[in-house]
């Protein structure tokens, strides 16, 4: 074989190797992007579900306010979330059951 043929084969092997490495890189990148897209779609679904739940809660609260039940709602929030009690009322807590 001549020197030019050996050099041509060597360049051919190097070029084939570079193309193979590039194809592997593209395949790995595509798989990684597909995983990222799937995770993002799942996150979007979770956020949309939470948004729908909050919208339903807002509608329920709006209906309560429109129907005149605002006093009952305020009392429930004051009792449940803020720990308020009516004057003279005694509240007993069951400390024996640690659940």
PyMOL commands that set and color helices and strands:
alter all, ss='L'
color gray80, all
select helices_A, chain A and resi 3-66+70-80
alter helices_A, ss='H'
color red, helices_A
deselect
rebuild
show_as cartoon
